[in-house]
Amino acid sequence: MYPFVRMAKELWLAGRQPALPLTGTHISHHRCWPWDLDFWMELNNGRTLTLYDLGRIPLARRTGLVTVLRKKRWGLTIAGSVVRYRKRITAFQRFATHSRMIGWDHRFVYIEQSMWRGDTCCGQAVFRGAVTGPKGIVPPQEILAELDVAAVPEMALPDWVKAWIAAEDARPWPPERTA
């Protein structure tokens, strides 16, 4: 089940924190509960993706994006992700999630998130996000104009993110069906 109560708490907290610039980092604090675990008694990989929402949506709130989405009646969706899992998070451990936008291209915005226990990075993900409207995907330049930050300098995506984008563009869609 989606963690609605946890999300409500994170949005409430984000609403009491100062606004962030588009390039700012939102840090949220969490605990791994028993319902987040898999059979190996560690944070489930699918649940990890859900818990990243608890940082990404408050980041959108603090940068003003949620206000724009409501005003324009736009939506927010994830169009792809790449994830690295490196250290276990087990029951009742506390961890922090760092969330920040790392750039955009002609269609998508890219958000980097990582989970930390102290100075140890447990995992990292990059999400390809899209803002959607009645005509489909809203170009990032239009979003920036609505946020009144059109003067933000172009953020060069890291080479490894560009390589992931290129790999995604080369990947066939729809995938082949197997018998």
C-alpha atoms as one frame of an Amber mdcrd trajectory, in Angstrom:
protein
   0.000   0.000   0.000   1.192   3.504  -0.766   2.507   5.338   2.339  -0.155
   8.066   2.334   0.279   8.947   6.018   4.049   9.215   5.649   3.624  11.394
   2.551   1.172  13.672   4.371   3.728  14.072   7.175   6.541  14.864   4.703
   4.425  17.420   2.829   3.396  19.010   6.134   7.062  19.277   7.153   8.081
  20.615   3.733   5.406  23.301   4.011   7.118  24.561   7.163  10.607  24.632
   5.669  12.031  27.513   3.653  11.566  27.564  -0.101  14.375  26.010  -2.100
  15.930  27.284  -5.296  15.434  25.006  -8.270  18.964  23.703  -7.744  18.533
  23.140  -3.983  18.679  19.837  -2.120  15.794  18.636   0.025  16.792  16.306
   2.868  14.138  14.163   4.528  14.504  11.718   7.412  12.875   8.297   7.571
  12.813   4.972   9.360  12.584   1.524   7.812   9.446  -0.069   9.250   8.616
  -3.796   9.227   6.122  -3.305   6.364   8.993  -1.930   4.238  10.941  -5.213
   4.464  11.340  -8.140   2.088  11.995 -11.830   2.889  15.661 -11.028   3.582
  14.675  -8.559   6.314  15.950  -5.518   4.455  14.301  -2.584   2.731  12.498
  -4.028  -0.279  13.794  -2.765  -3.627  10.308  -1.858  -4.845   9.519  -0.102
  -1.596  12.741   1.876  -1.987  11.334   3.422  -5.173   8.136   4.314  -3.329
  10.056   5.842  -0.428  11.972   8.043  -2.859   8.579   9.714  -3.461   8.779
  10.924   0.145  11.696  13.126  -0.892  10.817  13.953  -4.488   7.305  15.327
  -3.925   8.344  17.559  -0.984  11.235  18.803  -3.175   8.620  19.777  -5.779
   6.651  21.577  -3.072   9.633  23.513  -1.727  10.740  24.649  -5.208   7.227
  25.906  -6.044   6.461  23.225  -8.629   3.416  21.856  -6.776   1.830  25.335
  -6.807   2.373  25.584 -10.580   0.993  22.073 -11.137  -2.200  22.963  -9.291
  -2.577  26.321 -11.021  -2.091  24.888 -14.515  -3.825  21.562 -13.732  -0.739
  19.694 -14.817   0.360  16.300 -13.584   3.698  14.855 -12.602   4.875  11.417
 -13.664   8.014   9.315 -13.732   9.085   8.251 -17.219  12.107   6.182 -16.205
  14.642   5.484 -13.522  18.028   3.956 -12.927  18.839   2.682  -9.447  21.899
   1.478  -7.556  21.579  -0.468  -4.314  24.832  -0.691  -2.321  24.204  -1.057
   1.434  21.368  -2.715   3.297  18.789  -0.780   5.254  17.199  -3.068   7.827
  14.260  -2.893  10.219  14.014   0.236  12.335  17.160   1.827  10.917  16.968
   5.550  10.348  18.113   7.010   7.042  18.063  10.321   5.224  17.027  10.883
   1.638  18.726  13.638  -0.361  16.729  14.862  -3.366  17.805  17.379  -6.004
  17.172  18.270  -9.608  20.284  17.729 -11.724  19.066  19.101 -15.047  16.684
  18.748 -17.947  16.538  18.146 -21.651  13.892  19.045 -24.242  11.236  16.762
 -22.640  12.215  15.649 -19.160  13.622  16.834 -15.844  16.160  14.636 -14.067
  16.138  14.213 -10.310  18.916  12.513  -8.381  18.090  10.945  -5.032  20.165
   9.008  -2.551  19.573   7.258   0.773  22.139   7.727   3.549  22.814   6.209
   6.951  25.231   8.685   8.469  28.105   9.092   6.002  27.296   5.839   4.174
  25.368   6.003   0.921  23.037   3.008   0.789  21.596   3.647  -2.649  21.114
   6.178  -5.396  18.532   6.697  -8.107  18.038   9.066 -11.000  14.477   9.664
 -12.112  13.372  10.981 -15.476  10.293  13.007 -14.669   7.714  14.601 -16.895
   5.109  17.237 -16.297   1.969  16.399 -18.241  -0.854  18.581 -19.496  -3.849
  18.129 -21.789  -1.559  18.113 -24.860   0.966  15.645 -23.415   4.397  16.345
 -21.973   4.998  19.980 -21.026   8.461  21.150 -22.179  10.807  21.989 -19.289
  11.307  25.523 -20.633   7.576  26.170 -20.205   7.739  24.824 -16.645  10.715
  27.079 -15.874   8.833  30.079 -17.252   5.840  29.262 -15.010   8.184  28.940
 -12.036   9.520  32.395 -12.987  13.045  31.008 -13.055  13.592  31.045 -16.816
  16.900  32.805 -16.127  18.310  29.673 -14.445  21.441  28.740 -16.359  21.314
  25.519 -18.335  22.298  22.685 -16.052  24.657  20.317 -17.836  23.700  16.747
 -17.074  26.568  14.533 -15.901  28.096  12.347 -18.620  26.869   9.139 -16.978
  23.283  10.475 -17.031  23.687  11.404 -20.712  24.910   7.846 -21.371  21.821
   6.452 -19.603  19.571   8.733 -21.683  21.293   7.533 -24.878  20.861   3.899
 -23.808  17.178   4.507 -23.094  16.725   6.181 -26.489  18.327   3.147 -28.198
  16.150   0.667 -26.311  13.290  -0.694 -28.428   9.770   0.240 -27.473   7.501
  -1.559 -27.125   9.620  -4.501 -26.067   9.472  -7.780 -27.971   6.953 -10.276
 -26.721   8.274 -13.707 -25.995   6.281 -16.898 -26.390
